[in-house]
Amino acid sequence: MKKHNFFAGPSILPQFTIDETIKGIQDFDGSGLSVLEISHRSKQFVAVVEEAQSLFKELLNIPDNYSVLFLGGGASTQFLMLPFNLMNKKAAYLNTGAWASKAIKEAKYFGEVVEVASSKEATFNYIPKGYNVPKDVDYFHITSNNTIYGTEIREDFDCDVPLVADMSSDIFSRPVDISKYALIYGGAQKNLAPAGLTFVIIRNDILGKVDRAIPTMMNYQTHIDKESMFNTPPVLPIFSALQTLRWLKAQGGIEAMEKKNIEKASLLYNEVDRNKCFRATINNVADRSRMNICFVMNKGYEALEKDFLDLTVANGMVGLKGHRSVGGFRASTYNALPKASVEALVTLMQDFEAKQ
């Protein structure tokens, strides 16, 4: 049975990416070698990195004064690499979930952290509004999509200080005005590639402004100067990322992808709101994530949670169990998830309701 893959990450990838990655593992570019065993400094692999950087810039309309880096260590390493490079004395953070909280924890090693607002008191079930960002901070950090709690920021803020975003789970899902950000980073294992790759989009002029010495590997400038090749990069995930970027372009680009994502999210949210057995965990429609749709059993139906989860598994649906901190269900509807999978889930929810 072909699975309907709702995992939050690592998550579903385009079949094109999987097929082309398999081909590359077997024989890379007609070289008679696998992409797993060829030098990262070979002419063939350098071409992979260059094309991936070029497609990143094309698809996201990245201005010329930005660099695209392919690094290791995951977004969690960026939690410390970012303040290492950008925080001289003080930075501002918006706390919207577990990953934002972890980023704040790491930033405190490098200076003062101003938490401008938080939704922690309500289990992060909304995006704070009406806060002020101090003008004397070195940057302002947001986490645009919150995979655990199912909230998302889709506004590209006008900001008086450098704006930084962790876009691990919603990059390439909607158009982004890159010019409003000083730096965007993320792990690849949602909308881009297998786990092991981290992307960084960085405006070049924000570097070189901190007083501290920065270790070589932690210095963004090192990786800009060496085109992400200072050390051996995560070769296979970069190769897979290139396939996804090619697939995205063939699908019509980011605008076309956003349209599909809106359709999928609307279909599922409408059913959650309509169905007597379920309720959404995020009440404010504007704060609801298109990537991670979280819902629980409605009042009076709580005892049926396991029954419904077992039913989804029996029908070839995987990854729907909610994060342990919130329970319930989480349907991750990333770019590669076909609309047919959402339709199958909606039908199952309707069938389940009819039997109650």
BASE-80256 format. One record per residue: residue in three letters; x, y, z of N, C-alpha, C in turn. Coordinates in steps of 0.05 Angstrom, whole numbers, plus 5000, padded with zeros to 4 digits. Atoms other than C-alpha are relative to their C-alpha. Layout:
<nodes>
ALAXYZXYZXYZ/...
</nodes>
This chain:
<nodes>
MET501749765000500050005000501850255000/LYS498649755000502650694982499150175024/LYS500749864976502951095046499450294995/HIS500549724998500051775059501850115022/ASN497949934981505952105093499650285012/PHE500649754986504052645144502250065021/PHE498049954980510552615184501050294999/ALA499249724998513053295209502950054993/GLY497249965008520353175192501949825016/PRO499950025029524052815164497249934989/SER502750015010518052835119500049924970/ILE500450085028515352685050501750174981/LEU498549875021519752864990498749954974/PRO501150065026517752924918501149744989/GLN499150255011518052254883502350054980/PHE497949925018522352604831502750015014/THR497649974984527452764885501149725007/ILE499150274992527652044909501149854976/ASP499150155024528251754839502650104990/GLU497549885010533652234817502449955019/THR497950064980537552134882500949714997/ILE499350285004537351384872501849974975/LYS498350025024540151474802502850115006/GLY497449894994545651914829501749835018/ILE498650184983547451414882501149774984/GLN499150225016548050874829502150084980/ASP498149905020551651284776499650304997/PHE500249715000552952024784501050134975/ASP499349845024552852434720501749834980/GLY498650175019555251834679503049965006/SER497250024992561751824718500949715005/GLY499350274991561451084735500549995030/LEU499749994971561751304808497450095012/SER502349914986556451414860500550295010/VAL499849734987555052124886501049975029/LEU499150054973556651804953503149985002/GLU497150064999563951674933501750194983/ILE498549825016565952234887501050245016/SER499049774985570152824911498150244999/HIS501749765000566253424933501350234985/ARG498749795015571453844898500349934970/SER499950075028570653484832498350194983/LYS501449825018568153874772497049945000/GLN502850075001561653484771498550095025/PHE501549934976559853614844500050305004/VAL500049704998561954344843497750114983/ALA502249915017556854414787497349965014/VAL502450054984551554114833499550235019/VAL500349784980552854634887499350264986/GLU500449755014553055204837497150014989/GLU502750005010546454994805497950035023/ALA501849984977543154904873499950295011/GLN500049724991545355604895498550174980/SER501349845020542955894829496949965001/LEU502950054999536055564834498850115026/PHE500849874975535455794907499450294994/LYS500349715005536556504884497750064980/GLU502149965020531956434824497249965012/LEU502750064989526056114860499150195021/LEU500749814978526256584920500650294993/ASN499449735009528357194879501850145020/ILE498149904981534357304924501750224987/PRO498349785011537957974912502949924998/ASP497250075006545157974888501850045024/ASN498249954977547958224954499649805023/TYR500450224981546057574989501649754991/SER498750255006549856914994498249775010/VAL501450244992546856214998502049805008/LEU498150194989550555725042498749735005/PHE500950274993549854965049501949895021/LEU498450074977552354755117498949745013/GLY500950224983551754175167499150105027/GLY500649934973549454165238497250065007/GLY502949944995542054295230499550285009/ALA500849734990538154915249500950045029/SER499249984972540054765321502850125003/THR497449874999547254955306499950294993/GLN500449725007544755595275499150175024/PHE500849864976541755765343502350145014/LEU497649884988548855905366501850144980/MET498449885020552356065301499150284993/LEU501249745005547556645289500950215020/PRO499149804982548957025353503050035002/PHE497149995001556356845349500950214980/ASN499349825022556557245284498750285001/LEU501649755003551257785293499550155026/MET500649864975550157935367502550125013/ASN497849874987555058445393499450035030/LYS500849974972551258605457497249905007/LYS502850064993543858495452498449934975/ALA501850085023538558165408497249965011/ALA502850044993530958105408499049754987/TYR501250255010527057465400497049995006/LEU502950054996519657305391499749705006/ASN500250284991517956665429497349884993/THR502550125010512756265391500049695002/GLY500150294998514555545408502649885010/ALA497850154990519555015426502650084987/TRP497549945014524655185373500950295005/ALA499349724992524355935387501250005028/SER499050014973525455775460502949895001/LYS497350115001531555355443502050204988/ALA498349795012534355915399500650215021/ILE499549804979533456405457502049905021/LYS498250124980537055935505502950024990/GLU497349995011543155905459501050284998/ALA499249725004543256655445500950125026/LYS499349884974543856805519502949965007/TYR497250044995550956535518501750234988/PHE498549805015552957125474499350295007/GLY500849734993549457725504497250015012/GLU502749964989542958015529497949934980/VAL502250075017536657725500497450135010/VAL502549874994530258135499497849834987/GLU502250155010524157695493497650194996/VAL501949785005519358195460497249915006/ALA502750104995513257745468500149695000/SER500150294999511357025482497149915002/SER502650134997505256575475500149755017/LYS499550244984507956055523497749955020/GLU502150034979502456195575497549864988/ALA502350135013497355925524500949764983/THR498950235014501555325502500650074970/PHE499249905026503855735442497949964978/ASN502250045020497055705408499250254986/TYR500549765016497456395378502650154995/ILE497749835006502356885348499750275013/PRO500349744987503557495393499950234981/LYS500349755016501658175365500550245018/GLY499949754986502758895385502450045018/TYR497549974984509758825414501850214987/ASN498149815010515459315405502849874999/VAL497250095003522459135380501950235007/PRO498249784993527859555414501850084976/LYS498449915023531759975365503049975004/ASP497150024994538459845400501049715000/VAL499150285001538659095388501549954974/ASP498550065024543358775338498449864978/TYR501950135019537758365306497549925014/PHE502550104990530658115315499549734987/HIS500350275010529457365309497249905003/ILE502650134999522957005291500349724990/THR500350275011521156285278497450014984/SER502349945016516356335220497849795001/ASN502050224998512955655226500749825024/ASN499650164975512055255290498849734997/THR500950265008511654525274498449855022/ILE501350154978509554275343497250115006/TYR502549884991503954765357498150094977/GLY501649955023501554925286499350294996/THR500449725006502355675282502050094979/GLU498249915022505556065225499850314997/ILE499849725007507856775210500450024970/ARG499749985029506756935136500550294991/GLU499449715006508157685141503050045000/ASP497249915001514957945119500250285012/PHE500149754984515858485172501850224988/ASP498349775003518359175160501350045028/CYS498750004974523559225215502350215000/ASP497949804998528259785239502749885006/VAL497550144995533559275258500249764982/PRO499850245017536258675220498149785008/LEU502050214994530858145215501249734992/VAL498950275004532857415222497749805004/ALA502250194998528256815211501049714997/ASP499850295003528456065223497749924983/MET502150095018524555815163500349704993/SER499550285004526155085171497649854987/SER502350175008519054835159498150144981/ASP501849885020515955335111501450134977/ILE498649895023521455545063499049874975/PHE501050095026519155484991497049944999/SER502850055000511955435012498450244992/ARG501349755007510256154997502250204990/PRO498149805008513656754964500950165025/VAL498949854978518257125012501550244989/ASP498549765008520857835006502749995014/ILE497350054987528157655020501350265008/SER498749744995530258385019499350115028/LYS500749914973526758485086501549855022/TYR498650174981531157965120503050044998/ALA497150005000538458005141501149724997/LEU499150285001538957255148497549815003/ILE502050214997534456645138501549745001/TYR498650264999536455945158497949785005/GLY501950224995533355265164501349724995/GLY499450285006534154515167498549924975/ALA501150065026532654185100497849785001/GLN501550245000528553595124497050045001/LYS502949965002521653895112499250044970/ASN500849945027520954215043502249984979/LEU497849975018527754125012501549744995/ALA498150225004532053505024500049825025/PRO499750164976533752935072501450155022/ALA498749884977536253105141503049994996/GLY497149985002543553315146501050254987/LEU499349755014543453965106498650235014/THR501049754990542554665133500550224979/PHE499649785018541455265087500050265015/VAL499949734988543155985104500050194977/ILE500149785019541156585063500850255015/ILE498949794983545257175087500850254984/ARG499249755013545957905068502850065008/ASN497249994995553358005062500950235018/ASP499049774986553858685094499549995030/ILE500550004971551458465163502349875016/LEU497850144986557958095178502250195008/GLY497649854992564258345212499450235019/LYS500749784982560758775264500149935030/VAL499850084972561958385328502950035010/ASP497349964989567858495375501549745005/ARG498750264992569157765392501449874977/ALA498850175020573657295355498149774995/ILE501850225008569656765317501649774990/PRO498650235010572356065309499549954970/THR500150035029573655885236497449874990/MET502450145010567955385228497450145007/MET502449854991563055835264499650264985/ASN500049745013564556435220498649974972/TYR501450015026559556545163501950084977/GLN498249905022564956915124501749784989/THR498450235009569056275121498649864978/HIS501550175018563555915085499150164975/ILE500549835024561956505039502450004982/ASP497549995016569156555018500749744986/LYS499450275011569655805005497749874986/GLU502450115015562855724971498949755012/SER501050234985560555245025501849754999/MET498150235004566754815012502450025018/PHE497749984982571254995070500849725010/ASN499650284994570354285094498149834983/THR501850175016566753685064497150065007/PRO502849944994559453905059498349745000/PRO501850235001553453435067499249944971/VAL500150045029554253174996497349894990/LEU502550125011548152724987497650185004/PRO502349824997543053205018500150244981/ILE499849785020545653764973499149904973/PHE500850115026544853314913496949964999/SER502950034999537753144935498650274999/ALA501249735000536253884948499950114972/LEU500149915028538154034876497749884985/GLN502250135014533053524852497350135008/THR502449874991527653844895499750284988/LEU500149745012529454534869499249994971/ARG500850045028528954284798497049934998/TRP502950084999522153974816498350255005/LEU501549764994519754624846499750184976/LYS500149835024521455004783498249884980/ALA501750135020517954494740497150015008/GLN502749984990511754554784498850284996/GLY501049735005511255294766501150205020/GLY498749824981515455584823498550035025/ILE501149974973513655844891497150105000/GLU502749905001507356214871498049774996/ALA501750235005504355574843499949815024/MET500050174976506555184905498350125022/GLU501749874979503255694951497049944994/LYS502850055008496655604913499249725008/LYS500650284993496954854923499949965031/ASN499950024970498754934997497550125012/ILE502549884989492855395009497649824996/GLU502250195005488154894976500049775019/LYS499850234981490754315019499250085028/ALA500649914972490554705084497150075004/SER502849924998483654995071498249765001/LEU501650255001480854305054500049875027/LEU499950154974483254005120498950175023/TYR501049834979481854605165496950024999/ASN502949995003474754655137498749755011/GLU501250254990473453925154500349995031/VAL499650004971476453995224497950185013/ASP501949814989472054605237497149904998/ARG502750105005465854255209499349755016/ASN500450274989466653555239499550025030/LYS500749994971463353455307502049855018/CYS498150164984468852975329502650145005/PHE497349884998474753445322499850305004/ARG499849714999476954155337503050084996/ALA497349905005482954565316501250105026/THR498749894976488154755369500650304997/ILE499449725005489355435337497450144991/ASN502649885005483055865340500150234979/ASN499749775018485556485303500849904973/VAL499550105027485056305230502650114988/ALA497749875012490456805211502749895011/ASP497650114987495456455258500449704992/ARG499850285006494255755231502149934979/SER498050095019499955405197498849854976/ARG500850155024499155155126501749744999/MET498250235001504854655138499449795020/ASN500450194978502954335204497250055012/ILE502849954992495454275217499449825024/CYS500350144974494254095290497050005008/PHE502850024990487553845317499849785021/VAL500450204979484853435375497149914998/MET502850094999478453055391498450225014/ASN501849804989472653515407499049915028/LYS501050074974469553545476497849794998/GLY501850225000465752915490500949764983/TYR499050225017469752505440502949935007/GLU497250044993476452495476500849715001/ALA499450284996476051755490500449854974/LEU499850135027475951605415502650074986/GLU497549915013482951895401501549764989/LYS498550235009486351215397498549854978/ASP501650135021480650925355500550144973/PHE499649865026481551465303502849974990/LEU497250045008489151415303500449734988/ASP499850275010488650665294498849984972/LEU501450005026483850785236501750124978/THR498349885020488651245201502349824992/VAL497850185006494350745207499049774983/ALA501250225016489850185180499550084971/ASN500549905027488550635120502450124987/GLY497549925013495850755103500950285006/MET499249724994496651425137502049985023/VAL497950004980503051535177500750285008/GLY499049754990505652095220497950195011/LEU502249824992498952365244499950055030/LYS500149964971500152295319501350265007/GLY499149744992501052975350502549985017/HIS497649994983507453185386499249945029/ARG500650094973507852895456499350235019/SER500649784982507453595487497250124997/VAL502749895005500553755457498049784995/GLY501950225005497553075439498450044974/GLY501849985023492052985388501449914974/PHE499150075026493752985315501550234986/ARG498649795015498453355268500349894972/ALA499750075028497853315193501950204987/SER498049825013504153605160499649984970/THR500849995029502253825090502050154984/TYR497849875014508954015061499649994970/ASN500249985029510054174988499549744985/ALA500150255015510953454966497649835006/LEU502350164994504653194999497850054979/PRO502049965020499453084944497350075013/LYS502749934990492453374952498449755005/ALA501550254996489852654946500349895028/SER499650094973492852495014498350155019/VAL501849844983489053065046497149924996/GLU502750085006482752855011499349735013/ALA500450264987483652145037499650035030/LEU500449954971484352405108497350125006/VAL502649874996478252845102497749794997/THR502050215003474152255076499949825024/LEU499950184977476451825134498850145025/MET501149854978474552375183496950014998/GLN502949995005467552415152498849725006/ASP501050274995466751655155500049955030/PHE499850044971468951655228497750155014/GLU502249854988463952195245497349874996/ALA502650125007458251825211499449765018/LYS500450244984459351225257499650075030/GLN500249924971458951635322497150085007/
</nodes>
